[in-house]
Amino acid sequence: MTDTRKWALQGSPADGDSRAYRSALGRFATGVTVVTCRDAAGRPAGLTVNSFTSVSLDPALVLWCLERTSPSLNAFTTSGHFAINVLGADQQPLSDLFADPEADRFAGLAVEDGLGGAPLLPGCLARFECALHALHDGGDHVILVGAVRRYAERPGNPLLYFSGEYRRVGG
């Protein structure tokens, strides 16, 4: 069967149109996470991330990507541990908070300390406590691979991100 529909965007990343390329990437729905750690001085660090995926079941490895220009890069690449907090559909305000570079992200939040002191956020659908396993070059990003040491989950619907907007299962 031949697909006769016209494509809305066509191009190549080599064309230099990064906006169109980002738009095409945005057609892949992702879950929303907040990744957290403690820096060398013991201060909490965290940010909203949707570039998270499982790498391996045995050993249990996950990865996420962080922009090289992120002010949090040093904290995450030197902390030794991080936590990935998978957000539920009711946690969009938490995602917005950790996406705001000007916000005092941990102010008033009741967090638990996970492995290596990585803050564990309340009410998440799942969380993965990881030891930093490897760092890889990813162009304008660094790929952080974590060895999962502990995890937890609860029932609920995920917060999703699709085509530049938050979405929820079923709408």
Salt bridges, closest charged atoms under 4 A:
ASP3 OD1 - ARG5 NE 2.95
ASP39 OD2 - ARG43 NH2 3.01
GLU112 OE2 - ARG127 NH2 3.56
ASP113 OD1 - ARG38 NH2 2.88
GLU129 OE1 - ARG150 NH2 2.77
ASP137 OD1 - ARG68 NH2 2.45
ASP140 OD1 - HIS141 ND1 2.70
GLU165 OE1 - ARG167 NH2 3.36
